[in-house]
Amino acid sequence: MTEHSKSGRARSLDDVDLIVDTDAHVTESVDDLVAYMEGKDKGLKQIIKNAAFPEHDIYSVAHPLPPFIHTDAFGDVYGDQPTGTVEAKRQEMKEFDLDYSVLNPTINLSLATVNNDHMAVALAKAYNSWILDKFVDADDNIVTPITAAPQAPDKAAEEIDDRADMDGVVGVSIPATGLVPPPGHRWYDPIYQAAQDNDLPVMFHSGSGATADAFPVVRKWAETYAEDHAVVHPFTHMWNLTSILFQGVPEKFPDLDFIFQEAGIAWIPYMTWRLDDHYLELSDEVPGLQKLPSKYIEERFYFSTQPLGYTQRNPRHLALAIEIAGPDNIMYSSDLPHPDFDPPEELFDRIQGHFDRETVNNIMGGTAVEVFGLEN
């Protein structure tokens, strides 16, 4: 990317200094994870091998109806390069001119549904070993959070401490949908403490595969994948944001940043206003906070942009939503290789006429460089 003045307008993506995809995905398989499980977990490996359908028998991944368009996307969408390889990820990055990709899992977005704590810890460790070996170690521009098993926060904290100093580790990811108890509970304090001690942000990524039995989306009456997927991501983050703030997590961990992924932008202003209103009305119930929820959000909460939604009818509305939500807290994301991904051009086209060049640069990549500690 070429260097440009911070003043004026960015007229094309060539005027953007850096593009960071803050939510890209890999398509890990259970077989990939088994191969990286430790020798002491041979009994757990055998349980997985004996399972007829481990994605459903080990994880509790289910949908109201089969998500056909998404199922196809997890195949060979780049010719003979499967999406679970670093070569495919490099090809995506080249095609969309991405300088960095922050990788998140796919099946392990449903890690919270694993009912056996020992299995959850083993799968998280195996996934971390796999992603670091196959992707991060192979490319300096591919980075990842450490995935933490929420079932065992003490073990998750050990995993964070063990891997925090490894090259390419930029955060701690807690699968966000199906968390029991919710993330504001003191249960998760060891994870937050380890993340803060290692100067890593905590990332919450929602997932539609984990909605069968746990709040905020108990999918007993969603009869279609469309119904389920339309609400699970924003509902998950509305609940998790409320839980984290009203239980005083930002005060307990004053140096910790929080990132919410794959719910888009428009829900943020509404939820911020509502949280401020309830804090003012019911402040006796939330003694852990010392200021308005919106102040904590402004200072230490970040949000990835995908999905932008249908923006063609009134393109300027997206820029207005980002302005209200707070452009300093917004970071571009694609969701590649999933079929509802957002290319950088779509976001850029909606914001380049509304914000100055410096703000556009920050949304497209500059803020992510600071939050994730990337090299610019």
C-alpha positions as CSV (number, residue, x, y, z in Angstrom):
1,M,0.0,0.0,0.0
2,T,1.2,3.5,-0.7
3,E,1.6,6.3,1.9
4,H,-0.8,9.2,1.8
5,S,-1.6,12.2,3.9
6,K,-4.0,11.7,6.7
7,S,-6.1,14.7,5.6
8,G,-8.6,14.8,2.8
9,R,-10.6,11.8,1.5
10,A,-9.6,8.3,0.5
11,R,-10.9,8.0,-3.0
12,S,-10.1,4.3,-3.7
13,L,-8.7,1.3,-1.8
14,D,-5.3,2.3,-3.2
15,D,-5.5,5.3,-0.8
16,V,-5.8,2.9,2.2
17,D,-2.5,2.3,4.0
18,L,-3.4,-1.2,5.3
19,I,-6.3,-3.7,5.2
20,V,-6.7,-6.0,8.2
21,D,-9.3,-8.7,8.1
22,T,-10.2,-9.0,11.8
23,D,-12.5,-12.0,11.3
24,A,-11.4,-14.6,8.7
25,H,-12.0,-18.3,9.2
26,V,-10.4,-21.7,8.7
27,T,-12.4,-24.8,8.2
28,E,-10.9,-27.3,10.7
29,S,-12.1,-30.8,10.8
30,V,-12.4,-33.1,13.8
31,D,-9.8,-35.3,12.1
32,D,-7.4,-32.3,12.0
33,L,-7.8,-31.9,15.8
34,V,-7.4,-35.6,16.6
35,A,-4.0,-35.6,14.9
36,Y,-2.8,-32.8,17.3
37,M,-4.3,-34.2,20.5
38,E,-1.7,-35.0,23.2
39,G,-0.6,-38.6,24.0
40,K,-2.2,-38.4,27.5
41,D,-5.5,-37.9,25.7
42,K,-5.5,-41.2,23.9
43,G,-8.8,-42.2,25.6
44,L,-10.5,-39.1,24.3
45,K,-9.1,-39.7,20.9
46,Q,-10.6,-43.1,20.8
47,I,-14.0,-41.8,21.9
48,I,-13.9,-39.4,19.0
49,K,-12.8,-42.1,16.6
50,N,-15.7,-44.3,17.8
51,A,-18.3,-41.5,17.3
52,A,-20.4,-41.9,14.2
53,F,-20.8,-38.2,13.8
54,P,-18.3,-36.3,16.0
55,E,-19.6,-32.9,14.9
56,H,-22.9,-33.8,16.6
57,D,-21.9,-36.5,19.1
58,I,-18.9,-34.7,20.6
59,Y,-19.9,-31.1,19.8
60,S,-23.6,-30.5,19.9
61,V,-23.8,-28.7,16.5
62,A,-27.2,-28.7,15.0
63,H,-29.4,-26.5,12.7
64,P,-33.2,-26.3,12.3
65,L,-32.7,-27.2,8.7
66,P,-29.4,-28.0,6.9
67,P,-27.6,-24.8,6.0
68,F,-27.0,-25.8,2.4
69,I,-25.4,-22.7,1.1
70,H,-22.9,-22.7,4.0
71,T,-22.2,-26.4,3.7
72,D,-21.1,-25.9,0.1
73,A,-18.8,-23.2,1.1
74,F,-16.8,-25.5,3.3
75,G,-15.7,-27.6,0.3
76,D,-13.2,-26.9,-2.4
77,V,-14.2,-23.4,-3.3
78,Y,-10.7,-22.5,-4.6
79,G,-10.3,-25.3,-7.2
80,D,-8.3,-28.1,-5.7
81,Q,-7.2,-26.0,-2.7
82,P,-9.4,-27.0,0.3
83,T,-10.4,-24.1,2.6
84,G,-8.5,-25.7,5.5
85,T,-5.1,-24.9,4.0
86,V,-2.7,-22.0,4.3
87,E,-2.5,-21.9,0.5
88,A,-6.2,-21.3,0.2
89,K,-6.0,-18.5,2.8
90,R,-3.1,-16.9,1.0
91,Q,-5.1,-17.0,-2.2
92,E,-8.0,-15.3,-0.5
93,M,-5.7,-12.6,0.9
94,K,-4.1,-12.0,-2.5
95,E,-7.5,-11.8,-4.2
96,F,-8.9,-9.2,-1.8
97,D,-5.6,-7.4,-1.2
98,L,-5.6,-8.2,2.6
99,D,-2.4,-7.3,4.4
100,Y,-3.3,-9.4,7.5
101,S,-5.9,-12.0,8.4
102,V,-6.9,-12.7,12.0
103,L,-8.1,-16.3,11.8
104,N,-11.0,-17.8,13.8
105,P,-12.2,-21.4,13.9
106,T,-15.4,-22.8,12.4
107,I,-16.5,-25.9,14.2
108,N,-14.8,-24.7,17.4
109,L,-17.2,-21.7,17.5
110,S,-19.3,-24.4,19.1
111,L,-16.7,-25.5,21.6
112,A,-19.0,-24.4,24.4
113,T,-21.5,-27.2,23.5
114,V,-18.9,-29.9,24.3
115,N,-20.4,-31.5,27.4
116,N,-17.2,-33.1,28.8
117,D,-14.8,-30.6,30.3
118,H,-11.7,-32.8,29.6
119,M,-12.7,-33.2,26.0
120,A,-13.3,-29.5,25.6
121,V,-9.8,-28.7,27.0
122,A,-8.2,-31.3,24.8
123,L,-10.0,-30.0,21.7
124,A,-9.0,-26.4,22.4
125,K,-5.4,-27.3,22.9
126,A,-5.4,-29.4,19.7
127,Y,-7.0,-26.6,17.7
128,N,-4.4,-24.1,19.0
129,S,-1.6,-26.4,18.0
130,W,-3.0,-27.1,14.6
131,I,-3.7,-23.4,13.7
132,L,-0.3,-22.3,14.9
133,D,1.5,-25.1,13.0
134,K,-0.5,-25.1,9.8
135,F,-1.2,-21.4,9.3
136,V,0.5,-18.9,11.6
137,D,4.0,-20.5,11.5
138,A,3.7,-20.7,7.7
139,D,2.9,-17.0,7.1
140,D,3.9,-13.9,9.0
141,N,0.7,-12.1,7.8
142,I,-1.7,-14.7,9.3
143,V,-2.3,-14.3,13.0
144,T,-4.7,-15.9,15.5
145,P,-6.2,-15.8,19.0
146,I,-5.7,-18.6,21.4
147,T,-9.0,-20.5,21.7
148,A,-10.0,-20.9,25.3
149,A,-12.2,-23.7,26.6
150,P,-14.9,-21.9,28.7
151,Q,-15.7,-25.2,30.5
152,A,-12.4,-25.1,32.5
153,P,-11.2,-21.5,33.0
154,D,-8.2,-22.6,35.1
155,K,-7.0,-24.9,32.3
156,A,-7.7,-22.2,29.7
157,A,-5.6,-19.7,31.7
158,E,-2.7,-22.2,31.6
159,E,-3.1,-22.5,27.9
160,I,-3.0,-18.7,27.5
161,D,0.1,-18.4,29.6
162,D,1.8,-21.2,27.7
163,R,1.2,-19.7,24.2
164,A,0.9,-16.0,24.7
165,D,4.5,-15.2,23.7
166,M,4.3,-17.3,20.5
167,D,4.7,-15.4,17.2
168,G,1.3,-14.6,15.7
169,V,-0.8,-14.9,18.9
170,V,-2.8,-11.7,19.1
171,G,-5.8,-12.4,21.4
172,V,-7.8,-14.9,23.4
173,S,-11.0,-16.2,21.8
174,I,-14.0,-17.4,23.9
175,P,-16.7,-19.1,21.9
176,A,-19.6,-16.7,22.5
177,T,-22.8,-18.5,21.8
178,G,-24.1,-21.0,24.4
179,L,-21.9,-19.8,27.3
180,V,-23.3,-21.1,30.6
181,P,-22.9,-19.2,32.8
182,P,-22.7,-16.0,30.7
183,P,-19.4,-14.2,30.3
184,G,-19.9,-11.6,33.0
185,H,-19.8,-14.4,35.7
186,R,-16.8,-14.7,38.0
187,W,-16.4,-18.2,36.6
188,Y,-14.4,-16.7,33.7
189,D,-12.1,-14.5,35.8
190,P,-9.0,-16.8,35.4
191,I,-9.3,-16.4,31.6
192,Y,-9.7,-12.6,31.8
193,Q,-6.8,-12.4,34.3
194,A,-4.5,-14.4,32.0
195,A,-5.5,-12.3,29.0
196,Q,-4.8,-9.1,30.8
197,D,-1.5,-10.4,32.3
198,N,-0.4,-11.2,28.8
199,D,-1.7,-8.0,27.2
200,L,-4.1,-9.8,24.9
201,P,-7.6,-8.7,24.0
202,V,-10.5,-11.0,24.7
203,M,-12.5,-11.9,21.6
204,F,-16.1,-13.1,21.5
205,H,-17.3,-14.8,18.2
206,S,-20.9,-15.9,18.0
207,G,-21.9,-19.1,16.1
208,S,-25.2,-20.4,14.8
209,G,-24.3,-24.0,15.4
210,A,-24.3,-23.6,19.2
211,T,-27.9,-22.4,19.7
212,A,-29.8,-25.6,20.4
213,D,-30.1,-25.3,24.2
214,A,-28.5,-22.2,25.7
215,F,-29.6,-18.7,26.1
216,P,-29.7,-16.2,24.4
217,V,-31.1,-18.2,21.5
218,V,-32.8,-21.4,22.7
219,R,-33.7,-22.7,19.3
220,K,-36.8,-24.7,20.0
221,W,-39.1,-22.8,17.7
222,A,-36.9,-21.6,14.9
223,E,-38.0,-23.9,12.0
224,T,-35.5,-22.6,9.4
225,Y,-31.8,-21.9,9.3
226,A,-32.7,-18.4,8.0
227,E,-34.7,-17.6,11.3
228,D,-31.9,-19.0,13.4
229,H,-29.0,-17.3,11.7
230,A,-30.7,-13.9,11.4
231,V,-30.9,-13.4,15.1
232,V,-28.2,-15.6,16.8
233,H,-25.3,-13.3,16.2
234,P,-26.7,-10.0,17.4
235,F,-28.7,-11.6,20.2
236,T,-25.6,-13.4,21.5
237,H,-23.6,-10.2,21.6
238,M,-26.4,-8.1,23.1
239,W,-26.6,-10.6,26.0
240,N,-22.8,-11.0,26.4
241,L,-22.2,-7.2,26.3
242,T,-24.9,-6.7,28.9
243,S,-23.5,-9.5,31.1
244,I,-19.9,-8.3,30.9
245,L,-20.7,-4.6,31.6
246,F,-23.4,-5.0,34.3
247,Q,-21.3,-7.6,36.2
248,G,-18.4,-5.0,36.3
249,V,-15.8,-7.0,34.3
250,P,-14.2,-3.9,32.9
251,E,-13.6,-2.5,36.4
252,K,-12.2,-5.8,37.6
253,F,-9.8,-6.0,34.7
254,P,-9.0,-2.3,33.9
255,D,-6.4,-3.1,31.2
256,L,-8.4,-5.6,29.2
257,D,-9.9,-4.9,25.8
258,F,-12.9,-6.7,24.4
259,I,-13.8,-7.5,20.8
260,F,-17.2,-8.7,19.4
261,Q,-17.2,-10.4,16.1
262,E,-19.7,-11.2,13.3
263,A,-22.8,-9.3,14.4
264,G,-22.4,-6.2,12.2
265,I,-22.8,-2.6,13.3
266,A,-26.4,-1.4,13.6
267,W,-27.2,-3.1,16.9
268,I,-24.4,-1.3,18.8
269,P,-26.0,2.2,19.1
270,Y,-29.4,0.8,20.2
271,M,-27.8,-1.4,22.8
272,T,-25.5,1.3,24.1
273,W,-28.4,3.7,24.6
274,R,-30.4,0.9,26.4
275,L,-27.5,0.0,28.7
276,D,-26.9,3.6,29.6
277,D,-30.6,4.1,30.3
278,H,-30.8,1.0,32.6
279,Y,-27.6,2.0,34.4
280,L,-29.0,5.4,35.2
281,E,-32.4,3.9,36.2
282,L,-31.1,0.9,38.2
283,S,-27.6,1.9,39.3
284,D,-28.1,0.2,42.7
285,E,-28.1,-3.1,40.8
286,V,-24.8,-2.5,39.0
287,P,-22.5,-1.3,41.7
288,G,-19.5,-2.7,39.9
289,L,-19.5,0.2,37.3
290,Q,-18.1,3.6,38.0
291,K,-19.3,5.3,34.8
292,L,-21.8,4.9,32.0
293,P,-21.6,1.7,30.0
294,S,-21.1,3.8,26.9
295,K,-17.9,5.1,28.3
296,Y,-16.4,1.7,28.8
297,I,-17.5,0.8,25.3
298,E,-15.9,3.9,23.9
299,E,-12.7,3.2,25.6
300,R,-12.2,-0.5,25.4
301,F,-14.7,-2.4,23.3
302,Y,-14.2,-3.1,19.5
303,F,-16.5,-4.5,16.9
304,S,-15.9,-6.2,13.6
305,T,-18.0,-5.1,10.6
306,Q,-19.3,-8.3,9.0
307,P,-22.1,-8.8,8.1
308,L,-22.8,-5.3,6.7
309,G,-26.3,-6.4,5.7
310,Y,-28.2,-5.1,2.7
311,T,-26.7,-1.7,2.2
312,Q,-27.5,-0.9,-1.4
313,R,-30.8,0.8,-0.9
314,N,-29.4,3.6,1.2
315,P,-25.6,3.3,1.2
316,R,-25.0,6.3,3.5
317,H,-27.0,4.6,6.3
318,L,-24.1,2.2,7.0
319,A,-21.7,5.2,7.4
320,L,-24.2,6.9,9.7
321,A,-24.5,3.7,11.8
322,I,-20.7,3.5,12.1
323,E,-20.6,7.2,13.1
324,I,-23.2,6.6,15.8
325,A,-21.5,3.4,17.1
326,G,-18.1,5.2,17.1
327,P,-15.7,4.8,14.2
328,D,-12.7,4.5,16.6
329,N,-14.2,1.2,17.8
330,I,-15.0,-0.4,14.4
331,M,-12.7,-2.7,12.5
332,Y,-13.1,-4.2,9.0
333,S,-13.8,-8.0,8.7
334,S,-14.6,-10.3,5.8
335,D,-15.8,-13.6,7.2
336,L,-13.9,-15.4,4.4
337,P,-14.4,-18.1,3.1
338,H,-18.0,-18.2,4.2
339,P,-20.5,-17.3,1.4
340,D,-21.9,-14.2,3.1
341,F,-18.5,-12.6,3.3
342,D,-18.0,-8.8,2.8
343,P,-15.2,-7.7,0.4
344,P,-13.2,-4.7,1.5
345,E,-14.6,-2.7,-1.4
346,E,-18.2,-2.8,0.0
347,L,-17.3,-1.3,3.3
348,F,-14.9,1.2,1.7
349,D,-17.4,2.4,-0.8
350,R,-20.0,3.1,2.0
351,I,-17.6,5.1,4.2
352,Q,-15.1,6.8,1.9
353,G,-17.3,9.8,1.2
354,H,-18.5,10.2,4.8
355,F,-15.2,10.0,6.8
356,D,-11.8,11.6,6.4
357,R,-8.9,9.6,5.2
358,E,-7.4,8.9,8.6
359,T,-10.8,7.6,9.9
360,V,-11.2,5.3,6.9
361,N,-7.6,4.1,7.3
362,N,-8.3,3.2,10.9
363,I,-11.5,1.3,10.1
364,M,-9.9,-0.6,7.3
365,G,-6.8,-1.6,9.3
366,G,-5.2,1.0,11.5
367,T,-7.3,0.3,14.6
368,A,-6.6,-3.4,14.2
369,V,-2.9,-2.8,14.1
370,E,-3.1,-1.1,17.5
371,V,-5.6,-3.5,19.1
372,F,-3.8,-6.7,17.9
373,G,-0.3,-5.3,18.2
374,L,0.5,-5.9,14.5
375,E,3.4,-4.5,12.6
376,N,2.5,-1.6,10.3
